[in-house]
Amino acid sequence: MSLYNQHRPATFLDMIGSPETITSLQTVFDRPEDMIPHVFLFHGPTGCGKTTAARICASELGCEGSDYVEVNCGSQRGIDNIREIALNSKYAPMYGKSRIWVFDEAHKMTKDAMSCLLKPLEDVPPHVYFFLVTNQPGGLFNEIRGRCIQYEFHPLIRMEMMRLIRTVSHKEKFGVIPEICDEIFKRSEGRPREALQILDSIKDVPSEDMMEAVQAFQEEQTLAFDLAQTLMESTTTMDEAGWLKIKPVLKKLKGDPESVRRVVLSYCTQVILSSRLESTKGSKAFIILDCFSKSFRESEFAGLVKSCYEVFSSS
């Protein structure tokens, strides 16, 4: 299990960073049950604890087992998914006190899905809570944002990052010198998930080689960027020449496939935002976004290869 998943906070007290947000959330769950809001919007940069906070909230609300559902809006983004959730929300919890749906990457819902979601967010059953999680809150309808109590999550400041790295490395029984901590902080841009991925990649490395290992992780990110570029530059139809360009890049990638996916998504998002509507580049970037919409947390490297192959099959 990765360090990020192994050391994922289980309570508000365990969370590092965004102290004002966490304190505010704690006060919400100190209220009488009938005074707790039923629709939350968590927004902020990727990898800064939004989904983790939603899971902690679910625990505070007594949600257990299959009554807790995370919806990946990158792949479950249509109106039929929302209609099914609206229907199921009417039923009582099977295990705990409440039923909870977390809409991860909520901004990726279709416009029809967002329109369909307005009514369920307005008339929420007493036993149901909705959490919308996104790094692009502007991509949601104003009417949706208006129905939510909103909380913003931020990257860690340097002191918080030092605390996180020291805490995890102590539990894992390996040491990290301050210079390495600073390098991880700089390269992760304060994002705890990214920092723990870097830490995971160097935990078994001798201390004298750690700086080089951190830099190697950055090279992996560069390879991920190269993969995104190569996918964009491939021909618009599936051919052997284009696939032959992709395979060497894939073979060099040794790190976390989910981290690679985020780089590809970020790259293609910027291409679309800088392209004209229905341009060739924009259309190609859209295909890649669609093929990379599903998380690789379960499928790992095989999922990455499959998504790359699907780009050609879908072109």
N, C-alpha and C positions, 0 to 999 in steps of 0.2 A: 504494500500500500504506500502511496506517495506521502511525503511529509505533509503536504497541504491537506490531504484527507485525514491522515492520522492525527493531526493536531488542529483540526477544525474546531473552533470554540463551540462548547455545548451550552453555555450560559452567557448572559450579558456581562457578567463579571470577568469572563474569560476573554472577551473581545478587546483588542488593542486598536486604537485609532477612532476617529470621529466621536470624541467623548461627549460633545454636546448632543449629538444625535442619539447615542446610546442612553444617556441620562434621561433624555426626553421620552424615549421608548419605555424605559423602566417605570417612569411615572404613569404612563398610560396604563400599564398592566397592574399598577397599584390601585386603580380605580375599581369601584363596584362593577361587576360583570356587565350590567345593562348600560354602563357608561363608556364601554370600550368601543371604538369605531370598528366598522366591519369591512372597510375598504382602505387599503394602504398602498401608497406608491413609494417605492424605494428607488432612488436614482443616484447616479454617480459613475465614475470610471470603472471599467472592467476590472475584476479581481480585487475589489476593495471591501467585500463582506456583505453585499446586499442579500444574496441568497442565503448565506449563513444566518444573517439576522432574521430572515423570514422563517427559517427552521426553528430558531430559538423562540420566536413569537408563537409558532405552532405548539411548541412544548408548553409555553406559558398558558396557552388556551386549552390545554388538555386534549390536543388532537393526537390520535394514535393510529398506527398501522396504515391500512389502505384508505383511511379517511383523509390522509395527507397526500396531495397529488401535485407534482411539479409538471407544468405544461411547457414544453419547449416550443415557443411561438415561431421559431425558425422553421420547424417542420409541421407543427400542428397550428396552423395560422388561419384556417378558413372558418367560414360561417357555420359549417356543420359541427365543428368541434365546440364552438361556443353554445350552439343550441343543445348539444348533448350535456354540456356542463350545467346549463340553466335547468335542464330537466332533472339531472341527478341531484342538484342542490336542494331539491324539495324534500329529499329523503333524509331521515334521521341518521345520525352517526351510527356506525356498526360497532365501534370499539370504545372511543373516548367520549368527551363532552362536545366536540365540535368537528366540523368538516372544513377543510382548508384547500383552496386551490392557489398555487403560486404560478403566475404567468411570467416565465423567464424570457428575456428579450422581448418584452411586451410590444415594443414599437414595431415588431415585424408582423403583427397581425394585419390581415387585409382590411381595407376600409369597410367592407361589408361585415367582417367579424367584429370590428370596433363598434359599428352601429348596432349590431346584435347584442353586444355586451352592455350597452347603456342601461337597458331595462334591468338585467340582473344586478348591476351595481347600484341601481336606485332602490330596488325592493329586495334587500338581502334578508333571507330567513334568519331567525335569531341564532341558529346553530352554525351558521356559515360565515366564513371570513375569506376575503380575496386579497391577495398580495400581487401587485404589479411591479415587476423588477425590470429596470432598463438603464442603459447608459445613454439613451437618446430620448429623454422625456418629451422633447419637442415633436417627436414622431407620433405621439398619441393625440387623439382628438382633445380639444380644449374641454369638451363636455366630460370626457373621461377623467382628466386631471382634476376637474372641479368636483368630482364625486369622491376624491381620495384625500386622506390625510397624508401629507407628503413629508418624506425624510430624505435628506441628502447625505451621501457617504463620500468621504474624501480619501485620497492617498495618505499614507502615514508620513508624518514629519520624521526628521532624522532620529530624534530621541525615541520615538515610538518604534521605529524600525530596529534600532539597536536592542531595545527590550525584547522584541519579537525574536530576533535572531539568537540572542543570548538564552532566552527561555527554551526555544526548540532545541538548540545545539546542546544545552545542558541536559535536557531530557534524553537526547539521543547519545549522550556521552562522547561528544567530540568537541574540540575547541575551535574557535574562530577568532583570529586577531582583529583588532579594531580596523586596520587597513582593509581587510576583506569585507567587514561589515559595511564600511563606507562605499566600497566598490559595488557591493550588492545593492545598497540603497540607490546609488546613482543609476545602475543599469536597470533596476526594476521600476524606476521612477516612482518609488513609494508604494507600489502595489504589492500587498502582502502575498497574494497568490503567486505572483511572478517571483518575488523574493524567495519564497519557500521552494519553488521549482529550481531556482539557481542553487539554493542551499542543498537540495536533494542531490543535485548533480555533482557536488564537491564533497559530500560528507565522508566518503571513503578514500579521499585523496590525501596524501601526506601534506602536512601544513605548508611545507616549502613549495608545493606545486599548486596550492589553492588559487593563487592569483591567475595563473595560466589557465586553470580549469574554469574559472569565472569567465575569462575572456573567450574560452572555447564555447561556452554556452551562448555567448553573444554571437559567435560565428554561426551557431545553429540558427539563430534568429535571422541572420543574413541569408542563410540557405533557404529559410522559409520565404523570405522576401524574393529570392531568386525563383523559387517555385511559382509564386504568384505572378511574377513577370513572365516566366516561361509559359504558363497557362494562358496568359493574356496574348502573348505573341504567337501562340500556335495557330494553325490554320483554322478557318471557320468550319471545316468539315473534318471528320475523323480520318486521319491517315497515318501511315507508319512513320513518316518523317517527324511529325509532331510528337508522337508518342515516344520516339527514340530520344527526343530532347528532354522529355520529362523523366524517363527512367533513371538516368544518372544522378539527377538531383534527388530523387526519392531515395536512392540507395545510400546517399551520403547522410541523410537525415537519421539521427540516432536518438534524438531527445523526445520530449513529450509531444505526441501528435496533436493534442488539443491546443497546445501553444502555437503549433504551426497553423492550425485552422484559424486561430484568431488573427494571425498575421495576414493570411490570405483574405479573410473577410474584411479586415481593415483596408487593405490595399484596394480591393475591388469596390468597396464603398466609396473611396475617394475618386476612383475612376468614374463611377456613375455620377457622382456629384459634380464632376468637372466636364461631363459629356453632355452633348445635346440629346434631347429626347429621341429615342429610337435610332441613335447613331450605332455604327457597327461596334465601336469599342464599348459603348454602354450596354448593348445587347449581350456582348460576350461576357462582360463583367457580371451581368445579371444571371447568366447561366451558371457561372462559377459560384456566385453567392448561393444560388439555389442548390447546387450539388454539394456545397460545403455547409449547408444549414444545420445538419444533424450533428450532435456532439459525438466526439470520438472517445469519450470516457469509457464506454463499454467495448467498442470495436478496436480501439487503439490503432496500431500501425496499419492493420488490414482495412480499417475504415478510411484512413487517409488515401491509401492506394485506390480503393474502390471509388472514392469521390473524384480523384483525378481522372480515372478511367471514364466515369460518368460524364465529365466535362466534354470529352470527345464524343461519346455516345449521344449526348443531348444537343451537340452543335449542329 
